């Protein structure tokens, strides 16, 4: 067959990139997120909910109503009741006395691989058999090594475990071989699901197969088809093997080969641009799943020296039937989910795959561990069709399709209460008429042959004459400060172009505010940072992004500076003067407690005046702080202010729009007593942020009133860096709601 490399640009239309699917909504159904369940809710009463908890590999009972997942730091398998997927309830935790690496649920028992290795040389582990009736460990069967992936055959006759015996990556730079070698362990199960050879596991020797480190196979993942053939990925060896479970014989094995992803980010920089190609890279597949008895799909994450940034469909005897090339990379770029810090390594890093039949169609699910998304494809028997882009939480790991209940689940493993990131199980329901996500995508950049890369949107401004046009900027997560043009005439909104800001006098900008200037170009607010000598700047730039004027604060005020400064800018007219307002996020050293400043700049005489804005006190049980994120002129000296706390998820308490007025207020010079504005709560935006049934975003950052009078909100996804990666562009309704 023809070389599948580079097909993406030829075969995948803009509609597909935008998440509209390969066919119209009238002809297909989609998934919608219905619940995001935090794993910390499974902790016993009295245990600190900040305790690290993880959901990594997830499985379900035959009826799909009981879920089981691995919690590695807790050394437990966690069971939850998903009878009502909108109201998950914990059942209990089964302590294993070692690290659970995988779990698979059969008819009467759950089977967990448990790593008990003392070190990388003395590898050990067992299969823990957990009875579903009493949730007790009823058997522990030695696996002769450190288990990784566990799979149960559909007929309940076999449990197959990939025994990785992983290498020490710090030893000799991780170069293989490193003994002991891994293998495949097979347990034969009786009618009650109990292993009949618990004390005499059958071992399948996988040495001598791979071209890379043949003496040291490191099996990573296993999947079983209806013929009881297990396909095993040897990730670091860049190899695949198919094993007949009845005989324990390797019936096929082959190299995973190499793949190319053209026009993708590859430079070690913080940008989401197509800077080159990833050429002839070993696939090094991680997860694998059978599509049918003759074909399977791998996620080519890479580990040792590979990772081709995509997924591959194979025949059972090793023919490459399809390779995704740059599709996963371009999906990440177009949806603002590209992990730019990983561009020079493995990019979006596809890791997990799952297959399920929904609505009479076989669907393939591929996750991006670093981009925090799942790409859904329709199996066609040849080249799969992209259907939908699903946002996940941070670090999607295990995927689970439950077609009998029209459910698809993702286990998201990253958890750090300190960093405001918690592990979750995310549930999606099949049957929606159209995708709810994304709300923003980017057009293709014809010069680069790839979508316009974007993310970390930190402010919005409306075009004064075009009701369907917005402008946005990104913050300092990226190397370049950019002004994006958005077309909001349809859903999702489209980023149609961008310009890069140039001509400023410091290493990097941290753009947090944008306003359209009446005399052409834009006003930009760049947040300063005392520790890295980044100034607090008000910039006037032309339409091409070139800085025309760089305006600083009075030195007496700079002497009082703190880290959190400019967040939003608005041009307005008052008393016959054209003025510019800049919001300071939080109080500085000279501010009364609970008050921050709004600066008023007069371009005519280049003077500054200031007023105080009273911040709400934090209301979250998790503490935190409250500050400003945006300021928007409403005319006649009135402003809409975006005020928020720094908490997300269930801890989020203050996400609101207030209204203030300068009528009767004279801003004072710094050093004088500043007048205090009176604010009015105009809108609680927490319900709007929670409507997507995901982790409530902690950073609503941009607000604008369109020329048509609509109030538009946008969230900052932090460049998908220890953050979910979602960007929500939300129409909050007519701006008259603020009156």
C-alpha positions in Angstrom: 0.0 0.0 0.0 1.1 3.6 -0.3 3.2 5.3 2.3 0.8 6.8 4.9 3.2 9.5 6.1 1.9 13.1 5.7 -1.7 12.1 4.8 -3.0 14.4 7.4 -2.8 17.6 5.4 -4.2 15.8 2.4 -7.1 13.9 3.9 -8.1 15.7 7.1 -10.2 18.8 6.4 -10.4 22.0 8.4 -13.8 20.7 9.7 -12.1 17.7 11.1 -9.4 19.8 12.8 -12.1 22.0 14.3 -13.7 18.9 15.9 -16.7 18.8 13.7 -16.2 15.2 12.7 -15.9 13.5 9.4 -19.7 13.5 8.8 -22.4 15.9 9.8 -24.0 15.9 13.3 -27.3 14.7 11.6 -25.4 11.5 10.6 -23.4 10.8 13.7 -23.4 11.0 17.4 -20.8 12.3 19.7 -19.5 12.1 23.3 -20.2 14.7 25.9 -18.4 14.9 29.3 -20.9 14.2 32.1 -18.8 14.0 35.2 -15.3 14.6 36.6 -14.7 12.7 39.8 -11.8 13.5 42.0 -9.9 10.5 43.3 -9.3 12.1 46.7 -13.0 11.5 47.4 -12.2 7.9 47.8 -10.0 8.5 50.8 -11.3 7.1 54.1 -13.0 9.5 56.6 -10.5 11.5 58.6 -7.7 11.3 56.0 -6.4 14.6 54.7 -7.9 15.2 51.3 -4.6 16.8 50.2 -3.0 13.3 50.4 -1.7 12.2 47.0 -4.1 9.9 45.2 -3.8 8.6 41.7 -6.0 6.9 39.1 -3.8 5.3 36.5 -5.2 2.1 35.0 -9.0 1.6 35.1 -11.3 -1.3 34.5 -15.0 -2.2 35.0 -17.1 -5.1 36.1 -19.0 -7.0 33.4 -22.1 -4.9 33.9 -20.1 -1.7 33.8 -21.5 -0.5 37.1 -18.4 -1.1 39.3 -15.1 0.6 38.5 -11.7 -0.4 39.7 -8.5 1.6 39.3 -4.9 1.5 40.5 -3.8 4.0 43.1 0.0 3.6 43.1 1.0 5.9 46.0 -1.8 4.4 48.1 -0.7 0.9 47.2 -4.3 0.0 46.6 -7.0 -0.9 44.1 -9.9 1.5 44.5 -13.5 0.4 43.8 -16.3 2.9 43.1 -19.9 2.5 42.3 -20.8 4.0 38.9 -24.4 2.8 38.8 -25.3 6.4 38.4 -22.4 7.9 36.4 -23.5 11.4 37.5 -23.1 10.5 41.1 -20.0 8.3 41.6 -19.8 6.8 45.1 -16.7 5.2 46.7 -17.0 1.5 47.7 -13.7 0.8 49.2 -9.9 0.4 48.9 -8.1 -2.9 48.9 -4.6 -2.6 50.3 -2.0 -4.7 48.3 1.2 -4.3 50.2 3.0 -3.1 47.0 2.6 -0.9 44.0 -0.3 -1.7 41.8 0.7 -1.4 38.1 -2.5 -2.5 36.4 -5.9 -4.0 37.1 -8.5 -6.0 35.0 -11.9 -7.0 36.2 -13.4 -10.4 35.3 -16.7 -12.0 36.0 -16.1 -12.8 39.7 -12.7 -11.2 40.5 -10.4 -8.3 39.8 -6.8 -9.0 38.9 -4.1 -6.6 39.9 -0.4 -6.6 39.0 1.6 -5.7 42.2 5.2 -4.6 42.0 7.2 -5.6 45.2 10.7 -5.2 43.7 13.5 -4.1 46.1 15.4 -2.6 43.3 15.9 -2.9 39.5 18.0 -6.1 39.8 15.9 -7.9 42.4 12.6 -7.7 40.5 9.6 -9.3 42.1 5.8 -9.1 42.1 2.6 -11.0 42.1 -0.9 -11.2 40.7 -3.4 -10.2 43.4 -6.8 -11.8 42.9 -9.6 -9.7 44.5 -13.0 -11.3 45.0 -15.7 -9.0 43.9 -18.1 -10.2 46.6 -16.1 -9.3 49.7 -13.4 -7.1 48.1 -10.8 -9.2 49.7 -7.5 -10.5 48.3 -8.2 -14.3 47.9 -5.0 -15.2 46.1 -1.5 -13.9 45.5 0.3 -15.6 42.6 4.0 -15.1 42.0 4.7 -13.6 38.6 8.5 -14.2 38.7 9.2 -10.5 38.2 7.8 -7.0 38.2 4.4 -6.9 36.5 3.2 -4.1 34.4 0.0 -4.6 32.2 -2.7 -7.2 33.1 -5.4 -8.5 30.7 -8.2 -11.0 31.1 -9.5 -13.0 28.2 -13.1 -12.4 27.3 -14.0 -16.0 28.0 -12.4 -15.8 31.5 -9.9 -18.6 30.9 -6.7 -16.6 31.0 -4.9 -13.8 32.8 -1.9 -12.5 30.9 0.6 -10.2 32.5 3.4 -8.3 30.9 6.4 -8.7 33.2 8.5 -5.7 32.4 11.5 -5.8 34.8 12.1 -2.2 33.9 15.6 -0.8 33.5 17.2 1.7 35.8 17.2 4.9 33.7 20.0 6.4 35.9 22.3 3.5 35.3 24.7 4.0 32.3 22.2 6.6 31.0 19.6 3.9 30.8 21.3 2.0 28.0 20.0 -1.6 27.5 20.4 -4.4 28.1 19.9 -4.5 31.9 19.1 -7.8 33.5 16.8 -9.4 34.5 14.9 -9.9 31.2 11.2 -9.5 31.1 8.6 -12.1 30.0 4.9 -12.8 29.6 3.2 -14.6 32.5 0.1 -16.6 31.9 -2.4 -17.8 34.6 -5.1 -20.3 33.7 -8.4 -19.5 35.4 -11.2 -21.9 36.5 -14.9 -21.3 36.3 -14.8 -19.2 39.4 -12.0 -17.0 38.1 -9.3 -18.5 40.4 -5.9 -19.3 39.0 -5.3 -23.0 38.7 -1.6 -22.6 38.4 -1.0 -19.9 41.0 2.1 -21.7 42.3 3.4 -22.6 38.8 2.8 -19.6 36.5 3.4 -20.3 32.8 6.2 -18.1 31.4 6.7 -17.1 27.8 10.3 -16.3 26.9 10.5 -13.2 24.8 14.3 -13.0 24.5 15.9 -13.2 21.1 13.1 -11.6 19.2 13.9 -7.9 19.0 16.7 -6.3 17.0 17.2 -3.8 19.9 18.6 -5.4 23.1 17.2 -8.9 22.2 18.5 -10.3 25.5 16.5 -7.8 27.6 12.9 -7.7 26.5 10.8 -5.2 28.5 7.1 -6.0 27.8 4.9 -3.0 28.5 1.3 -3.7 27.6 -0.8 -6.7 26.7 -4.2 -7.1 25.0 -6.2 -10.3 24.2 -8.5 -10.9 21.2 -11.4 -13.4 21.0 -9.1 -16.1 19.8 -7.1 -15.8 23.0 -4.1 -14.4 21.3 -2.2 -11.8 23.3 -0.4 -9.0 21.5 2.4 -7.7 23.7 4.4 -4.4 23.2 8.1 -4.5 24.0 8.3 -0.8 24.1 12.0 -0.1 24.7 12.9 -2.9 22.3 10.6 -1.3 19.6 9.1 -4.7 19.0 5.7 -6.5 19.1 4.9 -10.1 19.7 1.7 -12.2 19.4 1.3 -15.1 21.8 -1.1 -18.0 21.7 -2.3 -18.2 25.3 -3.3 -21.8 25.2 0.1 -23.1 24.2 2.2 -20.2 25.3 3.9 -20.0 21.9 5.0 -16.8 20.1 3.0 -17.1 16.8 4.3 -13.8 15.4 6.8 -11.1 16.2 8.0 -8.1 14.3 9.7 -4.7 14.7 7.6 -1.7 15.3 9.7 0.1 12.8 9.9 3.9 12.4 7.5 6.7 11.4 7.7 10.3 10.4 5.6 13.3 11.5 6.0 16.2 9.1 5.5 19.9 9.9 5.5 19.6 13.7 7.2 21.5 16.6 10.6 20.0 17.2 12.7 22.9 18.6 13.6 23.2 22.3 11.6 26.4 22.8 8.3 27.5 24.2 6.4 27.8 21.0 3.7 25.7 19.4 4.9 26.2 15.8 5.7 23.7 13.0 9.4 24.1 13.2 10.4 20.9 11.4 9.8 17.2 11.2 10.3 14.2 13.4 11.8 11.8 10.8 12.2 8.0 10.9 11.8 7.8 14.7 11.3 4.4 16.3 7.7 4.0 17.3 8.3 2.3 20.6 4.7 1.6 21.2 3.2 1.7 24.7 -0.5 0.7 24.9 -2.1 -1.7 22.5 -5.7 -2.8 21.8 -7.2 -5.3 19.4 -9.7 -3.7 16.9 -10.8 -7.2 15.8 -9.1 -10.6 15.7 -7.0 -9.6 12.7 -6.0 -6.0 13.6 -4.7 -4.0 16.6 -3.8 -0.4 17.3 -0.7 0.9 19.2 0.0 4.3 20.9 3.6 5.1 20.0 4.6 7.0 23.1 8.3 6.1 23.0 10.6 5.7 25.9 14.2 4.6 25.2 15.1 6.6 22.1 11.9 6.8 20.1 8.3 8.0 20.2 6.8 8.8 16.8 4.0 11.1 18.1 1.2 9.1 16.7 -0.6 5.8 16.5 -0.5 2.8 14.2 -3.0 0.2 13.0 -1.4 -3.2 12.4 -2.4 -6.6 11.0 -1.9 -9.5 13.4 1.1 -10.5 11.4 2.9 -7.2 11.4 1.7 -5.2 8.4 1.4 -1.5 8.9 -2.2 -0.8 7.7 -2.2 2.9 8.8 0.0 5.3 10.6 -1.3 8.7 11.8 1.9 10.6 11.0 1.4 14.2 12.3 -2.3 14.0 13.1 -2.0 13.9 16.9 0.5 16.8 16.8 -1.7 18.9 14.6 -4.8 18.2 16.7 -2.9 19.4 19.7 -1.7 22.6 17.9 -5.1 23.5 16.4 -7.0 23.0 19.7 -4.5 24.9 21.9 -3.5 21.7 23.6 0.1 21.4 22.4 2.7 20.8 25.1 5.3 23.2 23.8 7.8 22.4 26.5 7.8 18.8 25.1 8.2 19.7 21.4 11.9 18.7 21.3 11.2 15.4 23.0 8.0 13.4 22.2 5.5 16.1 21.6 1.9 15.2 22.4 3.1 11.7 23.5 0.3 9.3 22.7 0.2 6.7 25.4 -3.1 4.9 25.7 -5.6 3.3 23.3 -9.0 1.7 23.6 -11.6 0.3 21.2 -15.3 0.1 21.6 -18.5 -0.2 19.5 -20.9 2.7 19.8 -23.9 3.4 17.7 -23.1 0.5 15.5 -19.6 1.9 14.7 -16.2 0.7 16.0 -14.4 3.6 17.5 -10.7 4.0 18.4 -9.6 6.2 21.3 -6.1 7.5 21.5 -4.9 9.7 24.4 -2.2 12.4 24.5 -0.5 12.1 27.9 1.1 15.5 27.6 -1.6 17.4 25.6 -4.4 16.2 27.9 -6.8 15.1 25.2 -8.3 12.0 23.6 -8.7 11.8 19.8 -11.7 9.7 18.8 -11.6 7.9 15.4 -14.1 5.8 13.5 -12.7 2.5 12.2 -13.4 2.1 8.4 -11.4 -1.0 7.8 -8.7 1.1 6.2 -7.8 4.7 7.0 -9.7 5.7 10.1 -11.9 8.9 10.2 -11.4 11.5 12.9 -14.6 12.1 14.8 -14.0 14.1 17.9 -11.5 15.8 20.3 -12.2 15.2 24.0 -10.5 17.3 26.7 -9.3 15.4 29.7 -7.7 16.4 33.0 -4.0 16.4 33.6 -2.0 13.3 32.6 -4.6 11.0 31.0 -3.4 7.4 31.4 -5.9 4.6 31.4 -8.8 4.6 28.9 -11.9 2.5 29.2 -14.8 2.0 26.8 -18.1 0.7 28.2 -20.3 0.5 25.1 -23.0 -1.4 26.9 -23.7 1.8 28.9 -22.7 4.3 26.2 -19.8 5.4 28.4 -16.2 6.2 27.9 -13.8 6.8 30.8 -10.4 8.3 31.3 -8.2 7.9 34.4 -6.0 11.1 34.8 -3.0 10.4 37.0 -1.3 13.7 37.9 -2.1 14.7 41.5 -0.6 17.6 43.5 -2.8 19.5 46.0 0.0 22.0 46.4 -0.1 22.8 42.7 -3.9 22.8 42.5 -3.9 19.7 40.3 -5.8 16.6 41.4 -6.2 13.2 39.9 -9.6 12.5 38.3 -11.8 10.0 36.6 -13.5 11.7 33.7 -16.7 10.2 32.3 -18.2 10.8 28.8 -21.6 9.8 27.5 -22.3 8.8 23.9 -25.3 10.2 22.2 -24.8 14.0 21.9 -25.9 15.6 18.7 -22.8 17.8 18.4 -19.5 18.2 20.2 -19.5 20.6 23.2 -15.7 21.0 22.8 -13.7 22.8 21.5 -14.8 26.4 21.7 -11.7 27.7 19.9 -9.6 26.1 17.1 -7.0 27.6 14.8 -6.9 27.7 11.0 -4.1 26.2 9.0 -1.0 28.3 8.5 -0.3 27.9 4.7 3.3 28.9 5.0 4.1 26.2 7.7 1.7 23.5 6.5 0.3 23.1 10.0 -2.3 24.7 12.2 -1.6 28.0 13.9 -0.1 27.1 17.3 -1.7 28.9 20.3 -2.5 28.6 24.0 -2.2 30.5 27.3 -4.8 33.1 26.2 -4.7 35.8 28.8 -6.9 38.7 27.6 -9.6 39.6 25.0 -10.6 42.7 23.1 -13.5 43.3 20.8 -13.2 44.8 17.3 -15.2 48.1 17.6 -16.9 47.6 14.2 -17.1 43.9 13.5 -19.4 42.0 15.9 -17.8 38.7 15.0 -14.2 39.7 15.5 -12.1 39.5 18.7 -8.4 39.9 19.5 -6.5 37.9 22.1 -3.0 37.7 23.5 -0.9 35.0 25.1 1.1 35.4 28.2 4.8 34.6 29.0 4.4 30.9 28.9 5.5 31.2 25.3 8.7 32.8 24.0 6.8 35.2 21.7 4.0 37.6 22.7 1.3 37.3 20.0 -1.9 39.1 19.1 -4.4 36.6 17.7 -7.5 37.4 15.5 -10.6 35.4 16.2 -13.7 34.9 14.1 -16.6 34.1 16.4 -19.3 33.9 13.7 -19.6 30.1 14.2 -18.8 27.5 16.8 -16.1 26.7 17.5 -14.5 30.1 17.1 -11.5 30.2 14.8 -8.1 31.8 15.2 -7.6 33.1 11.7 -4.3 34.9 12.0 -1.7 36.3 14.4 1.0 38.9 14.6 4.0 38.8 16.9 4.8 41.8 19.1 8.3 43.2 18.3 10.5 46.1 19.3 10.3 46.0 23.1 13.2 46.6 25.5 13.3 43.5 27.6 13.9 39.8 27.0 10.2 38.7 27.1 6.7 40.1 27.5 4.0 38.7 29.7 1.0 40.0 27.9 -2.1 40.1 30.2 -4.2 42.8 28.6 -5.3 44.1 25.2 -7.5 46.9 24.0 -8.1 48.3 20.5 -6.7 51.8 20.2 -9.0 54.4 18.6 -6.2 55.9 16.5 -5.1 52.4 15.2 -3.2 49.5 16.6 -3.6 48.2 20.2 -2.8 49.0 23.8 -1.1 46.1 25.5 -0.5 45.5 29.2 2.6 43.3 30.1 2.9 42.0 33.6 6.2 42.6 35.3 8.2 40.4 37.6 10.7 41.9 40.1 12.9 38.8 40.2 13.6 38.5 36.5 13.8 42.2 35.7 10.7 42.2 33.6 9.1 45.6 33.7 5.4 46.5 34.3 4.7 47.9 30.8 1.9 49.6 29.0 2.6 49.3 25.3 1.2 51.1 22.3 1.7 48.9 19.2 0.7 49.3 15.6 -1.5 46.9 13.7 1.6 44.8 12.8 2.6 44.4 16.5 5.5 46.8 16.4 5.9 48.7 19.6 5.5 52.5 19.1 5.6 53.5 22.7 6.8 51.8 25.9 5.2 53.3 29.0 6.4 52.6 32.6 5.0 53.3 36.0 6.3 56.1 38.2 9.5 55.1 39.9 8.0 55.7 43.4 5.4 53.1 42.6 7.9 50.6 41.1 9.7 50.8 44.4 6.6 49.3 46.0 6.2 46.5 43.4 5.2 42.9 44.0 4.9 40.0 41.6 1.3 40.3 40.5 0.8 43.4 38.5 -0.8 44.4 35.2 -3.9 42.3 34.3 -6.0 44.0 31.7 -6.2 47.3 29.9 -9.0 49.4 28.5 -9.1 52.6 26.5 -12.0 55.0 27.3 -13.1 58.6 26.9 -14.1 60.8 29.9 -14.5 64.5 30.2 -13.3 65.0 26.6 -10.0 63.1 27.2 -8.9 59.8 25.7 -7.5 57.7 28.6 -6.2 54.2 29.3 -7.1 52.2 32.4 -4.8 49.3 33.6 -5.8 46.9 36.3 -3.2 45.7 38.8 -4.0 42.1 39.9 -3.2 42.2 43.6 -2.1 44.6 46.4 1.4 45.9 46.5 3.5 47.0 49.5 1.9 50.5 49.6 -1.8 49.3 49.4 -4.1 48.9 52.3 -4.9 45.2 52.9 -7.5 43.9 50.6 -7.1 46.7 48.0 -5.4 46.8 44.7 -5.0 49.7 42.2 -6.4 50.6 38.8 -4.0 53.0 37.0 -5.3 55.7 34.7 -2.9 56.9 32.0 -3.3 60.1 30.1 -1.5 59.8 26.7 -1.8 63.5 26.1 0.4 64.6 29.0 1.9 61.2 29.8 0.7 61.3 33.4 -0.6 58.6 35.7 -3.4 58.7 38.3 -4.6 55.9 40.5 -7.7 54.6 42.3 -8.1 51.8 44.8 -10.3 48.8 44.1 -11.6 46.8 47.1 -11.0 43.1 46.6 -13.3 40.4 48.1 -11.8 38.4 50.9 -11.0 34.7 49.9 -14.0 32.4 50.5 -12.5 29.1 49.4 -12.1 26.5 52.2 -8.6 25.9 50.6 -7.6 29.5 51.2 -5.7 31.3 48.4 -6.0 34.8 47.2 -8.3 37.1 45.2 -7.2 39.4 42.4 -8.2 41.0 39.2 -7.9 39.5 35.7 -9.5 41.9 33.3 -10.9 45.4 32.9 -13.4 46.4 30.1 -14.8 49.8 29.3 -18.6 50.0 29.3 -18.6 53.6 28.4 -19.3 56.8 30.4 -16.5 55.9 32.8 -18.0 52.6 33.8 -16.0 49.4 33.7 -16.6 45.6 34.0 -13.9 44.0 36.2 -13.1 40.3 36.1 -12.3 39.3 39.7 -11.3 35.8 40.7 -9.6 33.6 43.3 -6.7 31.3 42.4 -8.6 28.1 43.1 -10.0 25.5 40.7 -12.3 22.5 40.9 -14.4 22.2 44.0 -12.2 24.7 45.7 -13.2 27.6 43.4 -15.3 30.1 45.2 -14.9 33.5 43.6 -15.2 33.9 39.8 -17.2 37.1 39.1 -17.7 40.2 37.1 -18.2 43.5 39.0 -19.0 46.9 37.7 -17.3 50.2 38.9 -17.6 53.8 37.8 -15.2 56.7 37.7 -18.0 59.2 37.8 -17.3 61.8 40.4 -13.9 60.2 41.1 -10.6 62.0 40.5 -7.6 59.6 40.3 -4.7 60.7 42.5 -1.0 60.7 41.8 1.0 58.1 43.5 2.0 59.1 47.0 -1.4 60.8 47.5 -4.4 59.3 49.2 -6.2 57.3 46.5 -10.0 57.3 46.2 -11.7 54.0 46.7 -14.1 52.8 44.0 -17.5 51.3 44.9 -18.0 48.0 43.2 -21.2 46.1 42.4 -21.4 42.4 41.9 -22.9 42.0 38.4 -22.4 38.4 37.5 -21.3 35.1 39.1 -19.5 33.2 36.4 -18.9 30.0 38.3 -22.0 28.3 36.9 -20.8 29.1 33.4 -17.3 27.7 34.1 -18.8 24.5 35.6 -21.2 23.9 32.7 -18.7 21.8 30.8 -18.7 19.2 33.7 -14.9 19.4 33.9 -12.5 20.7 36.5 -13.5 24.3 37.1 -10.8 26.5 35.6 -9.0 28.7 38.1 -8.1 31.3 35.5 -10.9 33.1 33.7 -8.6 35.7 32.2 -10.2 37.6 29.3 -13.5 39.5 29.0 -14.8 41.6 26.1 -18.0 43.2 24.9 -18.5 42.7 21.2 -19.7 45.3 18.8 -23.0 43.4 18.8 -23.2 43.8 22.6 -22.3 40.2 23.6 -20.2 39.6 26.7 -17.5 37.0 25.9 -15.2 35.3 28.5 -12.1 33.2 27.9 -10.0 31.1 30.2 -6.2 30.7 30.3 -5.0 27.1 29.9 -1.4 27.8 31.1 0.0 26.3 28.0 -1.0 22.8 29.1 1.8 22.8 31.7 0.5 21.1 34.8 -2.9 22.3 33.8 -5.9 20.6 32.0 -5.3 22.5 28.8 -8.9 23.4 28.1 -9.6 26.9 26.7 -13.2 27.9 27.3 -14.6 30.7 25.2 -18.0 31.4 26.7 -20.8 33.7 25.5 -22.2 35.0 28.8 -25.1 36.7 27.0 -25.9 40.3 26.3 -23.7 42.8 28.1 -26.9 44.4 29.3 -26.9 41.7 32.0 -24.3 43.8 33.8 -26.7 46.7 34.2 
